[in-house]
Amino acid sequence: MRDYATFDASQKIALIGSFNFNRSKDYPTTISIGPSYFDSYSTWPNVTFLHGFNLGKNGTIGHDTLVGTVPLACKALSNSKLAYWQLGNEPDLYKTSSQGPVRPSWWNETDYVEEWLNKTRTMKQVIQQNCPEVITQNKFQFYAPSFGGTGNSLNLIRTWAAGLDTDRDIAFIDSHNYIGGATQPGVTLQGTLMNHTSTVLSVAKHLNESNLLAAKTDLPYILGETNSLYNEGAPGLSNSFGAALWGVDFNLYCAATGIRRVHMHQGTNYRYASWQPVQTANETLGTKAPYYGNIMVATFLGDLTSNNVSVSDIELGSTYQNAYAAYVNGLLQRIAIIQMRAFNSTTGTTTSGPRPSETFSFRLPSNQNANVKGVSVQRLMANGSDAITGITFDGYSYNWELEQGKPVLLQNVTRNEVVQVTQNGEVSVDVPWSSAAILNLEW
């Protein structure tokens, strides 16, 4: 939204948005915000925010919007609410956007960096005048450049070489990623999302960039915006249980390969959203399938604030399944298995009989297996990969209809499973098609 929003100091309403369905049916592309827009930062306590400013708009309106909103944003985010700043969204698409270009065809990395430096320096001057504590507390730091991907009209390596971080105010190198497009021909649940090979190939482009940048900077490389399919996801794909399984595999693969943060893109009425916060004409209020994948990822990673957690890829050599190991302070603590072979809840598979499953066996480190007291199992389950309801993690449902999204333990779901460690240190677990599991090692 940040590159669509202009500021009107006399506007009484927080936000006025107009839709142009030729540009997007999912969000307004002409937006005017007033001073009361920034009151929204007071509605969610104990949360820090990234605020994004408009870079896309040029001319007097763009300048006035920037200098008019900076004081309001920094004051609204006082008292420890500020995380980081952003300036612009996906500038590598400014001259090629299907919604209409906002830069000329000759605009290149050097031009972008010059504009970035001019505007961030203007921001710093305005903040110094209005919220000097932001500067003294070293809070004038950015996610940047927030590129839309690795193969668009601006190159991240050349952008960095052109001096993007000349002023040393970038905290995270930010790029965006989507596995495919919502209306892209050939996109399927099994072939695109529930597909480890697809994830590996998609993330590899970012690993190439981060490796090249590592010689120039030690700043963390992150995915500041990502989800399943760009253009807010596709119905029947991005809102399905299969997308939840994809989310587990994607996030854990990123963690295992050195992507330091992953921000899953959300929005009202978006097909790939983890939850719908309000009832609308287009979408029902409630918890969506991808949320359960988020819960499993958070459970697997554990408490990152008090422990040193690292994730390793247990490469299984398969397109449709993978596993990961979580180490806490150097000790193997958890193993995650994602079984992405599609099982349709209405038609099943091409084979007859019950839902297929596979047995996964792992040999624990020889210097540790004798000390394992037990192994418990937590499962991410639904009736099939196409399910959009009836999903549980470790027997809990987060359905809005039950307790308004709070966890509710269901009585008809198997949980508290325990598997044995053999004398040679091997542990095995059956995982049905279109499901996932975490093995928790009890020491």
C-alpha positions in Angstrom: 0.0 0.0 0.0 2.9 2.4 0.8 3.6 3.3 -2.8 -0.1 4.1 -3.5 -0.7 6.2 -0.4 -0.6 10.0 -0.6 -1.1 12.3 2.4 -3.7 14.9 3.0 -3.2 16.9 6.2 -6.8 18.2 6.2 -8.4 14.8 5.7 -10.5 13.8 8.8 -10.9 10.1 7.8 -8.0 7.8 8.4 -8.0 6.3 4.9 -9.9 6.8 1.7 -9.3 4.1 -0.9 -10.6 3.7 -4.5 -10.5 0.4 -6.4 -9.6 0.1 -10.1 -10.4 -3.4 -11.0 -8.2 -3.1 -14.1 -5.2 -2.8 -11.7 -6.3 -5.0 -8.8 -9.5 -6.5 -7.4 -7.9 -7.2 -4.0 -6.9 -3.7 -2.7 -7.4 0.0 -3.5 -4.7 1.5 -5.8 -5.7 5.1 -5.2 -5.3 5.9 -1.5 -5.3 9.0 0.6 -4.4 9.0 4.3 -5.0 11.6 6.9 -3.3 12.3 10.3 -5.7 9.9 12.1 -4.3 7.0 10.0 -1.4 6.8 12.4 -3.7 6.3 15.4 -3.9 2.7 14.3 -0.5 2.0 15.8 -2.1 2.4 19.3 -4.6 -0.4 18.8 -2.2 -3.4 19.2 -0.2 -3.3 22.4 3.2 -4.8 23.0 3.9 -5.1 19.2 6.7 -3.4 17.2 6.0 -2.2 13.7 7.7 -1.6 10.4 6.4 1.6 8.8 6.7 1.9 5.0 6.9 5.3 3.2 6.0 6.1 -0.4 8.9 6.0 -2.8 6.9 5.3 -5.9 5.2 8.7 -6.1 7.4 11.4 -7.5 7.0 15.2 -7.8 5.5 17.6 -5.3 2.9 15.2 -4.1 5.5 12.5 -3.4 7.8 15.0 -1.6 4.9 16.4 0.5 3.7 12.9 1.4 7.1 11.9 2.6 7.9 14.9 4.7 4.3 15.1 6.0 4.1 11.5 7.2 7.5 11.1 8.7 6.8 13.2 11.8 3.4 11.5 12.3 4.9 8.0 11.9 7.9 8.5 14.2 5.7 10.0 17.0 3.1 7.3 16.7 5.8 4.7 17.0 7.5 6.2 20.0 7.7 4.3 23.3 9.4 1.2 21.9 6.8 0.5 19.1 9.3 1.1 16.2 11.0 -1.9 14.7 12.4 -0.6 11.4 11.5 1.6 8.4 10.9 0.8 4.8 11.0 3.2 1.8 9.2 1.9 -1.3 7.9 -1.5 -2.2 9.4 -3.6 -5.0 11.2 -0.7 -6.9 12.6 -3.2 -9.3 9.1 -3.4 -10.8 8.6 0.4 -11.0 9.3 0.6 -14.7 7.7 -2.7 -15.7 4.6 -3.1 -13.4 1.5 -4.4 -15.1 -0.5 -1.9 -12.9 1.3 0.9 -14.7 5.0 2.0 -14.7 6.0 4.8 -12.4 9.6 5.3 -13.6 11.0 5.7 -17.2 12.6 2.7 -19.0 16.1 4.1 -18.6 15.8 4.2 -14.8 18.6 2.0 -13.5 20.4 0.9 -10.3 22.4 4.1 -10.0 19.3 6.2 -10.4 17.5 4.2 -7.8 20.3 4.5 -5.3 20.6 8.3 -5.9 16.9 8.6 -5.2 17.0 6.3 -2.2 19.9 8.3 -0.6 18.2 11.7 -1.2 15.0 10.6 0.3 16.4 8.7 3.3 18.5 11.7 4.1 15.5 14.0 3.9 13.7 11.5 6.3 16.6 11.7 8.7 16.5 15.5 8.8 12.8 15.5 9.5 13.1 12.9 12.2 16.0 14.8 13.8 13.7 17.8 14.1 10.6 15.9 15.4 11.8 12.7 17.0 15.5 13.0 17.7 15.4 10.0 20.0 15.0 7.8 17.0 18.5 8.9 15.9 20.1 8.7 19.3 18.7 5.3 20.0 20.0 4.0 16.6 16.4 3.3 15.4 16.9 4.9 12.0 17.4 1.6 10.2 15.8 0.1 7.2 14.6 -3.1 5.5 16.0 -2.6 2.0 15.8 -2.6 -1.0 12.5 -4.7 -0.8 12.9 -5.9 -4.4 10.1 -8.0 -5.8 12.5 -10.9 -6.7 15.8 -11.8 -8.2 15.2 -11.4 -11.9 13.4 -8.1 -12.4 14.6 -4.8 -13.9 17.0 -3.9 -11.1 19.8 -6.1 -10.0 20.5 -6.4 -6.2 24.2 -6.9 -6.6 24.6 -3.9 -8.8 22.4 -1.9 -6.5 24.6 -2.7 -3.5 27.7 -1.9 -5.5 26.2 1.5 -6.5 26.2 2.5 -2.8 22.7 1.7 -1.4 24.2 1.4 2.1 26.5 4.4 1.9 25.0 5.9 5.1 25.1 2.5 7.0 21.4 2.7 7.8 20.3 -0.7 6.4 19.7 -3.4 9.0 18.3 -6.2 6.7 18.8 -7.0 3.0 15.2 -7.6 2.0 14.0 -9.4 -1.1 10.6 -11.0 -2.0 9.7 -14.4 -3.3 6.7 -16.3 -4.6 6.7 -19.9 -5.9 4.4 -19.0 -8.8 1.5 -16.9 -9.8 -2.2 -17.2 -8.9 -3.2 -17.2 -12.6 0.0 -18.6 -14.0 -0.7 -21.5 -16.5 0.2 -24.9 -15.1 0.2 -24.1 -11.4 -1.2 -27.0 -9.4 -1.2 -28.0 -5.7 1.0 -31.1 -6.3 3.2 -29.8 -9.0 3.9 -26.3 -7.6 3.3 -26.1 -3.9 3.4 -29.6 -2.4 6.7 -30.0 -4.2 10.0 -29.8 -2.4 11.9 -29.5 -5.7 9.9 -26.4 -6.6 10.8 -24.9 -3.3 14.5 -25.7 -3.6 14.7 -24.1 -7.1 12.8 -21.0 -5.9 14.9 -20.4 -2.8 18.2 -21.1 -4.8 17.9 -17.8 -6.6 18.0 -16.0 -3.3 20.9 -18.1 -1.9 22.9 -17.2 -5.0 22.3 -13.5 -4.3 23.0 -13.8 -0.5 26.3 -15.7 -1.3 27.4 -13.0 -3.7 26.5 -10.3 -1.2 28.3 -12.1 1.7 31.6 -10.9 0.2 30.5 -7.3 0.6 28.5 -7.2 3.8 27.6 -9.3 6.8 24.0 -8.0 7.0 21.3 -10.7 7.2 19.5 -11.6 4.0 15.7 -12.0 4.5 12.5 -12.5 2.6 10.5 -9.5 3.7 7.5 -10.6 1.7 6.6 -14.0 0.5 3.7 -16.5 0.3 2.5 -19.2 -2.0 1.3 -17.6 -5.3 1.7 -13.9 -6.1 -1.4 -11.7 -6.7 -2.7 -12.8 -3.3 -3.0 -16.5 -4.0 -5.4 -18.8 -5.8 -8.7 -20.2 -4.4 -8.5 -24.0 -3.9 -4.7 -23.8 -3.8 -3.4 -21.1 -1.5 -6.2 -21.6 1.0 -5.9 -25.4 1.2 -4.2 -27.7 3.6 -1.7 -28.4 0.9 -0.6 -24.8 1.1 -0.1 -25.3 4.9 2.2 -28.2 4.2 4.0 -26.1 1.6 4.5 -23.3 4.2 6.1 -25.7 6.6 8.5 -27.0 4.0 9.3 -23.6 2.6 9.9 -21.9 6.0 12.0 -24.7 7.4 14.1 -24.9 4.1 14.7 -21.2 4.4 15.8 -21.5 8.0 18.1 -24.4 7.1 19.8 -22.6 4.2 20.6 -19.3 5.9 17.6 -17.1 5.1 17.5 -15.2 8.3 13.8 -14.1 8.4 10.7 -14.9 6.5 7.6 -12.6 6.5 4.5 -14.3 5.2 2.4 -11.7 3.3 -1.2 -11.2 4.6 -4.2 -9.1 3.7 -7.9 -9.0 4.1 -9.7 -11.2 1.5 -6.3 -12.7 0.3 -6.6 -16.3 -0.6 -3.2 -17.1 1.0 -3.9 -15.3 4.3 -3.5 -17.2 7.5 -6.7 -15.7 8.9 -9.5 -13.4 7.9 -10.0 -10.8 10.6 -13.4 -9.4 9.5 -16.4 -10.6 7.7 -16.7 -9.3 4.1 -18.7 -9.9 1.0 -15.8 -11.9 -0.4 -14.5 -13.9 2.5 -15.7 -15.4 5.8 -14.2 -14.4 9.1 -12.0 -17.1 10.5 -8.8 -19.1 10.8 -7.5 -20.4 7.4 -5.6 -23.5 6.6 -2.1 -21.8 6.2 -2.3 -20.8 9.9 -1.8 -24.4 11.0 1.4 -24.5 9.0 2.5 -21.4 10.9 1.8 -23.1 14.2 3.9 -26.1 13.3 6.8 -24.0 12.1 6.7 -22.0 15.4 6.5 -25.2 17.4 9.4 -26.7 15.6 11.6 -23.7 16.0 10.7 -23.2 19.6 11.8 -20.3 21.8 14.3 -18.3 19.7 14.7 -15.6 22.3 16.3 -17.7 25.0 17.9 -20.5 23.1 20.5 -20.9 20.3 18.3 -22.8 17.7 19.7 -24.0 14.4 17.9 -26.0 11.7 19.5 -28.5 9.3 18.0 -30.0 6.1 17.8 -33.8 6.2 17.7 -34.1 2.5 15.6 -37.1 1.6 16.2 -36.9 -2.2 12.5 -36.7 -2.9 10.3 -34.2 -4.7 7.3 -34.9 -2.4 8.8 -35.3 1.1 11.5 -33.8 3.2 12.7 -33.7 6.8 14.5 -31.2 9.1 16.4 -31.3 12.3 16.3 -28.7 15.0 19.2 -28.3 17.4 18.9 -26.4 20.6 22.2 -25.2 22.1 23.9 -27.9 19.9 21.7 -30.8 21.0 19.3 -32.5 18.6 15.8 -31.7 19.9 13.3 -32.1 17.2 12.8 -33.8 13.7 10.1 -32.5 11.3 8.8 -34.7 8.5 6.6 -33.2 5.7 4.9 -35.8 3.5 3.6 -33.9 0.5 2.2 -36.7 -1.7 -1.3 -35.5 -2.5 -4.3 -37.2 -1.0 -7.6 -35.7 -2.0 -10.2 -35.7 0.7 -13.1 -36.3 -1.8 -11.5 -38.5 -4.4 -8.5 -40.0 -2.6 -5.8 -41.2 -4.9 -5.5 -43.3 -8.0 -5.0 -46.3 -5.7 -7.8 -48.0 -3.9 -8.0 -48.7 -0.2 -7.1 -46.5 2.9 -5.1 -43.4 2.9 -1.5 -44.4 2.1 1.3 -43.7 4.6 5.1 -44.1 4.6 7.5 -45.0 7.4 10.4 -42.6 8.0 13.4 -43.9 10.0 16.2 -41.8 11.4 19.4 -42.8 13.2 20.2 -40.6 16.1 23.7 -39.4 16.7 25.7 -42.2 18.3 27.0 -40.0 21.1 23.4 -39.0 22.1 21.0 -41.8 21.5 21.6 -43.6 24.8 20.5 -40.5 26.7 17.1 -40.2 24.9 14.4 -41.0 27.4 11.6 -41.0 24.9 10.2 -39.6 21.6 6.8 -38.0 21.3 4.9 -37.1 18.1 2.9 -34.1 17.2 1.0 -34.2 13.9 -0.4 -31.7 11.4 -3.5 -33.4 10.0 -6.5 -32.8 7.8 -8.7 -35.1 5.7 -6.7 -34.4 2.6 -4.5 -31.9 0.8 -7.5 -30.1 -0.7 -9.2 -29.6 2.7 -9.9 -26.0 3.8 -11.4 -26.9 7.2 -11.1 -29.7 9.7 -7.4 -29.1 10.3 -5.6 -29.8 13.5 -2.1 -29.5 14.9 -1.3 -31.9 17.8 -5.0 -32.4 18.2 -5.9 -28.7 18.6 -8.2 -26.7 16.4 -7.9 -22.9 16.0 -11.3 -22.5 14.3 -13.0 -19.2 15.0 -16.3 -21.0 15.4 -15.1 -22.9 18.5 -13.4 -20.3 20.8 -12.8 -17.4 18.4 -9.5 -18.7 17.3 -8.1 -19.8 20.6 -6.7 -23.4 20.7 -9.4 -26.1 21.4 -8.3 -29.7 22.1 -10.6 -32.0 20.1 -11.6 -35.3 21.5 -11.7 -37.3 18.3 -8.0 -36.8 17.3 -5.2 -39.1 18.2 -2.4 -37.4 20.2 0.2 -38.1 22.9 1.8 -40.7 20.6 5.2 -42.2 21.7 7.7 -44.0 19.5 10.6 -46.1 20.7 14.3 -45.7 20.1 15.9 -49.0 19.1 19.1 -50.3 20.6 21.1 -49.1 17.6 19.6 -45.6 18.0 17.0 -45.7 15.3 13.6 -44.0 15.6 10.7 -44.6 13.1 7.3 -43.0 12.5 4.5 -43.5 10.0 3.4 -40.4 8.2 0.2 -40.4 6.1 0.2 -38.8 2.7 -0.6 -35.1 2.9 0.4 -34.6 6.5 3.4 -33.7 8.6 4.8 -34.6 12.0 7.3 -33.5 14.6 9.4 -35.9 16.6 10.3 -34.4 20.0 13.3 -36.0 21.7 12.9 -36.1 25.5 16.3 -36.0 27.3 
